[in-house]
Structures are given as structure tokens and as C-alpha cells.
Amino acid sequence: MQVYSYVVTIVKNQSLAEEITQNTFYKAMTAKRPYEGKAGELTWLCSIAKNLAIDECRKNKKFSELDETLPQQTADLADKVSDTDSALQIHMVLHELPEPYKEVFQLRVFGELTFAQIGMVFGKTENWARVTYHRARLKIKERID
């Protein structure tokens, strides 16, 4: 379900997202190189899904369907998470991050929730979620650098 939710945020089309999600699991099951366990399984599946979604958009020349609302910083960190070397380092830093920073970051990057949804989860405002996410991202970057 998380992979499907992630794909829907990218392609903005439920039927296309279903197809890409199905292809993601097929590709994962039939991969020439098996899952090595260097990153989380969800991270690995989302990486496959992202690449399939981009390929599909290129094939159909529907670049306009790609989500441009996600901040560039989130995309940069998400790309780092998909890189197996950086993934372990980020997960180790994330493990030691205090709450609510840890959960807000995970909900935004891995759960693909909007700031409004994250605010609802915590019973806070959208702005609170934005600020908390930004601070979490800064803490992670500080500890990685």
C-alpha cells in the first residue's frame, strides 16, 4: 500500500499507479540481482517504483504529471535514501533523532504525506509540520556532514 501511495503522488493517476506498483513488485521478484539488504525494503521498492514511473512518463511524454510540489530538498534526501551507501547513514542518524522530528521526517519522506496530513496526525497545524520537517532535515544534514 505504501508503494502504491508513493507512486500515486508521482503520476497523479490511480490506474497508472496501480500498473506501476504491480510492475514494481514483478521487477523486484524477477530481479537479476536479489535484494541485498543494504537499505530498507520499502526504500528499495520505492526506488524501483520511482524509476518505473519516470520511464512511463518519458514513454508517454507526460512530464507534466510528475509532482513538482515536493521541495527540492525532499527530493535530494529521498535520492540519498535510495543510494544504499547513504541510506544506512541516514537511517542511523534518523534512529537517533528525537521525536517529533524523527516521525515527521519519516511521514514526509517515506510515507509521502502532505504537511497538512502530518499536522492532522499530530493534532497541530500545517505550518508546525513544515517547520518541524525543516528542522529535522537540518539536523540530519548536520549529523551527516
N, C-alpha and C positions, 0 to 999 in steps of 0.2 A: 504494500500500500504506500510506503514511503517513497519508493522509486517512482511509482505512478504519479504521486503528488508532485514530486520534483520535476518530472517530465511535463506535466500539465503547466507548471509555471514557466517552462521554457517555450513550448509550442502553442499554448493557449487554445488547444483543440482537443476535446476529450477522446474522440475516436482515434486521432493520430497518436495521442499519448498512450492509449491502450495498445496500439500496434507496436510502438517503440518500446514500451515496457515488456511486451511479450518477446520481442526480438532481443531485448537486453538479457532476459533470463535464458533464452535459447543460446545466445552468443556466450554467455557465462558457462553454460553447461557443456558446450561443444568447443570451448577454447583450446587451442593447441597447447598453450601454457596454462597450467592449472593455477588457481588462486594460491598465492604464496603466503598469505597471512601477514604481510608487512604493514598493511593498513586494515582498517575495519572493513568487514564485508559490505556494509552499506556504502561506504566511500568508494569501494571498488565497483559496485553495481552502478552507483550514480555516475561514476566516471565513464563507464561503458554507455550508459543511457545518454549522457551529455553528448558524447561523440556520435552516437546514432542519430540523435535529434539534429545536431548540426549537419550531418550528412544528408538527412532527409530534407532539411530546409534548403541546403545547397542544390539538391537534386530537383526540388520543386521551385527553386528560386523564390522562396518565401522568407527572405531575411527579415522582412518587416514583422514576422510573427515572433521573432526572438525577443525575449524580455529584456528591455533596456532600462527598466526601472530599478533594477538591483544596482546598488552603488558599486563603482569600480573596485573599491577596497574589498567588498564582499567577494567579488569575482576573483580578485587576486588571492585572497585567503583560501577560497574554495579550490582554486587551481593548486595552491600549495598542499592542500589536504589530499588532492588526488595524486600528487607526487609522493611516492612511497617513502623516500628519504625524509622529506619534510613532514609527512603525516605522523610518524612516530614522535617527532619532536613537538609538533603542535598538540598531539594528544597528551603527551606528558605534561606540557605546560597547562593545558586545559584541565587536566586531572587535579592540579594543584591550585587552580584559580578559585577564589572564594565565590560563594553564592551572593547575589543572584547573577553575577557576571557569567559564570560557567553555563548556567541553564539558558540564559538569554542568548548567548552566543550559539549554543547548540541548537536552540529552537530556530534561530535565524538562518544559520548556515546549513545544518543537517536536516532540520525539519521544514525549511523553506516557508516559515510563517511570516506574515507581514508584521510590521511593528504594531499595528492595531490589534492583531490577534495575540501577539505576545503580551501586550498591555492587558488584554482581557484575561489571559491566563493568570497573571499576577494581580489582577484587580487594580491596575494602575492605568495611567494614560499612555497614549501612543508616543507622546514626547518622552515620557520616562523610559519607555522601551528603546527609543532611538539613542538617548543619552547613555543608557546602561550598556547597550551594544557597542557604542563608540568607545566607551571606557574599557570594555572587555577587550576589544580589538587592539587598543593601545597597550594594554597590559600584556597581551600575548606577543605583540611585536617587540616590546621592551625586553621581555624574557628570552625571546628567540635571538634577538640581536645581541 
